[in-house]
Amino acid sequence: MKFEHLAGKRALGIAYSKDYADWAESLLHEDIESENVAILASIGLERNPDSEEIEVYFKKSLTDLNLVLPSEVISLAFYRQSSFVIKLY
């Protein structure tokens, strides 16, 4: 999952623990190394992941990667665009 897509899902309030784990796993597959990203990916393996823990490691991952969440309006625009592209395939 791309960061922009996850940001859009967050803005809509439909980002689930699996979305965060999928994003983190995709980073690991791209050989991006961060202890917090690895922890976030592993949280997705838990049966009932703690949403507060996910948020903590998501924010730590953003810091590690020098990423900043875009504004809600921009996040929604990215989400709309990425959803449209996904439907085309």
Backbone as JSON Lines, residues from 0, in Angstrom:
{"i":0,"aa":"M","n":[0.84,-1.17,0.0],"ca":[0.0,0.0,0.0],"c":[0.89,1.24,0.0]}
{"i":1,"aa":"K","n":[0.53,2.2,-0.79],"ca":[1.27,3.45,-0.87],"c":[0.9,4.35,0.31]}
{"i":2,"aa":"F","n":[1.84,5.19,0.71],"ca":[1.64,6.11,1.83],"c":[0.44,7.02,1.58]}
{"i":3,"aa":"E","n":[0.3,7.53,0.36],"ca":[-0.79,8.44,0.03],"c":[-2.15,7.77,0.2]}
{"i":4,"aa":"H","n":[-2.22,6.5,-0.18],"ca":[-3.47,5.76,-0.05],"c":[-3.83,5.57,1.43]}
{"i":5,"aa":"L","n":[-2.84,5.23,2.23],"ca":[-3.07,5.07,3.67],"c":[-3.47,6.4,4.29]}
{"i":6,"aa":"A","n":[-2.83,7.49,3.89],"ca":[-3.19,8.82,4.42],"c":[-4.64,9.15,4.08]}
{"i":7,"aa":"G","n":[-5.07,8.8,2.88],"ca":[-6.46,9.04,2.49],"c":[-7.43,8.21,3.31]}
{"i":8,"aa":"K","n":[-7.09,6.96,3.55],"ca":[-7.95,6.11,4.37],"c":[-8.04,6.65,5.79]}
{"i":9,"aa":"R","n":[-6.92,7.18,6.31],"ca":[-6.93,7.81,7.64],"c":[-7.88,9.0,7.65]}
{"i":10,"aa":"A","n":[-7.8,9.83,6.6],"ca":[-8.64,11.02,6.52],"c":[-10.12,10.65,6.47]}
{"i":11,"aa":"L","n":[-10.43,9.55,5.84],"ca":[-11.82,9.08,5.76],"c":[-12.25,8.32,7.01]}
{"i":12,"aa":"G","n":[-11.3,7.97,7.85],"ca":[-11.62,7.2,9.06],"c":[-11.84,5.73,8.78]}
{"i":13,"aa":"I","n":[-11.25,5.24,7.68],"ca":[-11.44,3.83,7.31],"c":[-10.12,3.07,7.26]}
{"i":14,"aa":"A","n":[-9.1,3.59,7.92],"ca":[-7.81,2.89,7.99],"c":[-7.85,1.89,9.14]}
{"i":15,"aa":"Y","n":[-7.61,0.64,8.82],"ca":[-7.64,-0.43,9.81],"c":[-6.21,-0.9,10.1]}
{"i":16,"aa":"S","n":[-6.06,-1.68,11.13],"ca":[-4.73,-2.16,11.52],"c":[-4.05,-2.88,10.35]}
{"i":17,"aa":"K","n":[-4.8,-3.62,9.58],"ca":[-4.24,-4.33,8.43],"c":[-3.65,-3.35,7.41]}
{"i":18,"aa":"D","n":[-4.28,-2.21,7.25],"ca":[-3.77,-1.2,6.31],"c":[-2.39,-0.7,6.73]}
{"i":19,"aa":"Y","n":[-2.23,-0.44,8.02],"ca":[-0.93,0.02,8.53],"c":[0.12,-1.08,8.36]}
{"i":20,"aa":"A","n":[-0.26,-2.3,8.69],"ca":[0.67,-3.42,8.55],"c":[1.05,-3.64,7.08]}
{"i":21,"aa":"D","n":[0.06,-3.55,6.19],"ca":[0.34,-3.71,4.76],"c":[1.3,-2.64,4.26]}
{"i":22,"aa":"W","n":[1.09,-1.4,4.72],"ca":[1.99,-0.31,4.33],"c":[3.4,-0.59,4.82]}
{"i":23,"aa":"A","n":[3.52,-0.98,6.08],"ca":[4.83,-1.27,6.66],"c":[5.5,-2.44,5.94]}
{"i":24,"aa":"E","n":[4.74,-3.47,5.63],"ca":[5.29,-4.62,4.92],"c":[5.79,-4.21,3.53]}
{"i":25,"aa":"S","n":[5.03,-3.35,2.87],"ca":[5.46,-2.91,1.54],"c":[6.79,-2.16,1.61]}
{"i":26,"aa":"L","n":[6.99,-1.41,2.69],"ca":[8.27,-0.71,2.87],"c":[9.4,-1.71,3.08]}
{"i":27,"aa":"L","n":[9.15,-2.73,3.86],"ca":[10.17,-3.75,4.09],"c":[10.53,-4.47,2.79]}
{"i":28,"aa":"H","n":[9.53,-4.71,1.94],"ca":[9.79,-5.35,0.64],"c":[10.62,-4.45,-0.27]}
{"i":29,"aa":"E","n":[10.54,-3.14,-0.02],"ca":[11.33,-2.18,-0.8],"c":[12.71,-1.96,-0.17]}
{"i":30,"aa":"D","n":[13.06,-2.81,0.8],"ca":[14.35,-2.73,1.5],"c":[14.54,-1.44,2.29]}
{"i":31,"aa":"I","n":[13.45,-0.88,2.76],"ca":[13.53,0.29,3.64],"c":[13.66,-0.24,5.06]}
{"i":32,"aa":"E","n":[14.75,0.11,5.7],"ca":[15.04,-0.44,7.02],"c":[14.73,0.57,8.11]}
{"i":33,"aa":"S","n":[13.88,0.15,9.03],"ca":[13.52,0.95,10.19],"c":[12.97,-0.01,11.23]}
{"i":34,"aa":"E","n":[13.48,0.07,12.43],"ca":[12.99,-0.8,13.49],"c":[11.5,-0.57,13.73]}
{"i":35,"aa":"N","n":[11.07,0.68,13.69],"ca":[9.66,0.98,13.94],"c":[8.76,0.47,12.82]}
{"i":36,"aa":"V","n":[9.23,0.53,11.59],"ca":[8.47,-0.02,10.46],"c":[8.33,-1.53,10.64]}
{"i":37,"aa":"A","n":[9.41,-2.19,11.03],"ca":[9.37,-3.64,11.25],"c":[8.39,-4.0,12.37]}
{"i":38,"aa":"I","n":[8.39,-3.21,13.44],"ca":[7.46,-3.46,14.54],"c":[6.03,-3.26,14.06]}
{"i":39,"aa":"L","n":[5.79,-2.19,13.3],"ca":[4.45,-1.92,12.78],"c":[3.98,-3.07,11.89]}
{"i":40,"aa":"A","n":[4.86,-3.57,11.06],"ca":[4.5,-4.71,10.19],"c":[4.16,-5.93,11.03]}
{"i":41,"aa":"S","n":[4.91,-6.16,12.1],"ca":[4.67,-7.35,12.93],"c":[3.39,-7.23,13.75]}
{"i":42,"aa":"I","n":[2.97,-6.02,14.06],"ca":[1.72,-5.84,14.8],"c":[0.55,-6.4,14.0]}
{"i":43,"aa":"G","n":[0.67,-6.36,12.68],"ca":[-0.39,-6.9,11.83],"c":[-0.58,-8.4,11.99]}
{"i":44,"aa":"L","n":[0.39,-9.07,12.58],"ca":[0.27,-10.52,12.79],"c":[-0.53,-10.86,14.04]}
{"i":45,"aa":"E","n":[-0.75,-9.86,14.89],"ca":[-1.48,-10.11,16.13],"c":[-2.97,-10.29,15.84]}
{"i":46,"aa":"R","n":[-3.61,-11.1,16.67],"ca":[-5.03,-11.37,16.49],"c":[-5.87,-10.11,16.71]}
{"i":47,"aa":"N","n":[-5.62,-9.41,17.79],"ca":[-6.35,-8.18,18.11],"c":[-5.36,-7.06,18.4]}
{"i":48,"aa":"P","n":[-4.81,-6.45,17.35],"ca":[-3.81,-5.41,17.57],"c":[-4.4,-4.2,18.29]}
{"i":49,"aa":"D","n":[-3.59,-3.59,19.12],"ca":[-3.98,-2.42,19.89],"c":[-3.87,-1.18,19.0]}
{"i":50,"aa":"S","n":[-4.98,-0.47,18.81],"ca":[-4.98,0.69,17.92],"c":[-4.05,1.8,18.4]}
{"i":51,"aa":"E","n":[-3.91,1.95,19.71],"ca":[-2.99,2.97,20.24],"c":[-1.54,2.61,19.93]}
{"i":52,"aa":"E","n":[-1.22,1.33,20.03],"ca":[0.13,0.87,19.72],"c":[0.43,1.07,18.24]}
{"i":53,"aa":"I","n":[-0.55,0.8,17.4],"ca":[-0.38,1.0,15.96],"c":[-0.09,2.47,15.68]}
{"i":54,"aa":"E","n":[-0.84,3.34,16.31],"ca":[-0.66,4.78,16.09],"c":[0.74,5.23,16.53]}
{"i":55,"aa":"V","n":[1.18,4.72,17.67],"ca":[2.52,5.07,18.18],"c":[3.59,4.67,17.18]}
{"i":56,"aa":"Y","n":[3.54,3.42,16.7],"ca":[4.58,2.95,15.78],"c":[4.43,3.53,14.38]}
{"i":57,"aa":"F","n":[3.22,3.89,14.01],"ca":[3.02,4.58,12.73],"c":[3.71,5.94,12.78]}
{"i":58,"aa":"K","n":[3.47,6.69,13.85],"ca":[4.09,8.02,13.97],"c":[5.61,7.92,14.09]}
{"i":59,"aa":"K","n":[6.1,6.92,14.81],"ca":[7.55,6.72,14.89],"c":[8.12,6.37,13.52]}
{"i":60,"aa":"S","n":[7.39,5.58,12.76],"ca":[7.83,5.22,11.41],"c":[7.89,6.45,10.52]}
{"i":61,"aa":"L","n":[6.89,7.31,10.63],"ca":[6.9,8.55,9.84],"c":[8.13,9.38,10.16]}
{"i":62,"aa":"T","n":[8.45,9.48,11.44],"ca":[9.64,10.23,11.86],"c":[10.9,9.59,11.29]}
{"i":63,"aa":"D","n":[11.0,8.27,11.4],"ca":[12.17,7.56,10.86],"c":[12.37,7.83,9.37]}
{"i":64,"aa":"L","n":[11.25,7.92,8.65],"ca":[11.3,8.04,7.19],"c":[11.23,9.5,6.72]}
{"i":65,"aa":"N","n":[11.2,10.43,7.67],"ca":[11.07,11.86,7.35],"c":[9.82,12.14,6.52]}
{"i":66,"aa":"L","n":[8.72,11.5,6.89],"ca":[7.44,11.72,6.23],"c":[6.54,12.54,7.12]}
{"i":67,"aa":"V","n":[5.7,13.34,6.49],"ca":[4.71,14.13,7.21],"c":[3.36,13.83,6.59]}
{"i":68,"aa":"L","n":[2.37,13.59,7.44],"ca":[1.03,13.36,6.91],"c":[0.53,14.61,6.21]}
{"i":69,"aa":"P","n":[0.02,14.46,4.99],"ca":[-0.54,15.63,4.31],"c":[-1.84,16.06,4.99]}
{"i":70,"aa":"S","n":[-2.3,17.24,4.65],"ca":[-3.57,17.72,5.21],"c":[-4.69,16.76,4.8]}
{"i":71,"aa":"E","n":[-5.81,16.88,5.49],"ca":[-6.95,16.01,5.2],"c":[-7.41,16.18,3.75]}
{"i":72,"aa":"V","n":[-7.48,17.41,3.28],"ca":[-7.93,17.68,1.91],"c":[-6.99,17.03,0.89]}
{"i":73,"aa":"I","n":[-5.71,17.19,1.09],"ca":[-4.73,16.59,0.17],"c":[-4.77,15.07,0.27]}
{"i":74,"aa":"S","n":[-4.91,14.55,1.48],"ca":[-5.01,13.09,1.66],"c":[-6.2,12.53,0.92]}
{"i":75,"aa":"L","n":[-7.33,13.22,1.0],"ca":[-8.54,12.75,0.3],"c":[-8.36,12.8,-1.21]}
{"i":76,"aa":"A","n":[-7.68,13.83,-1.7],"ca":[-7.42,13.93,-3.14],"c":[-6.52,12.78,-3.6]}
{"i":77,"aa":"F","n":[-5.47,12.48,-2.83],"ca":[-4.6,11.35,-3.16],"c":[-5.39,10.05,-3.15]}
{"i":78,"aa":"Y","n":[-6.25,9.88,-2.15],"ca":[-7.02,8.65,-2.03],"c":[-7.95,8.48,-3.22]}
{"i":79,"aa":"R","n":[-8.6,9.57,-3.59],"ca":[-9.51,9.51,-4.74],"c":[-8.75,9.13,-6.0]}
{"i":80,"aa":"Q","n":[-7.6,9.75,-6.18],"ca":[-6.79,9.46,-7.36],"c":[-6.28,8.02,-7.35]}
{"i":81,"aa":"S","n":[-5.79,7.55,-6.21],"ca":[-5.26,6.19,-6.15],"c":[-6.37,5.16,-6.28]}
{"i":82,"aa":"S","n":[-7.55,5.46,-5.77],"ca":[-8.68,4.53,-5.89],"c":[-9.11,4.43,-7.34]}
{"i":83,"aa":"F","n":[-9.08,5.54,-8.05],"ca":[-9.44,5.54,-9.46],"c":[-8.45,4.71,-10.26]}
{"i":84,"aa":"V","n":[-7.18,4.86,-9.98],"ca":[-6.14,4.1,-10.68],"c":[-6.29,2.61,-10.39]}
{"i":85,"aa":"I","n":[-6.57,2.26,-9.14],"ca":[-6.74,0.85,-8.77],"c":[-7.91,0.24,-9.53]}
{"i":86,"aa":"K","n":[-9.01,0.96,-9.68],"ca":[-10.18,0.44,-10.37],"c":[-9.92,0.23,-11.86]}
{"i":87,"aa":"L","n":[-9.01,1.01,-12.43],"ca":[-8.69,0.85,-13.84],"c":[-7.98,-0.46,-14.12]}
{"i":88,"aa":"Y","n":[-7.29,-0.99,-13.12],"ca":[-6.56,-2.24,-13.3],"c":[-7.42,-3.34,-12.89]}
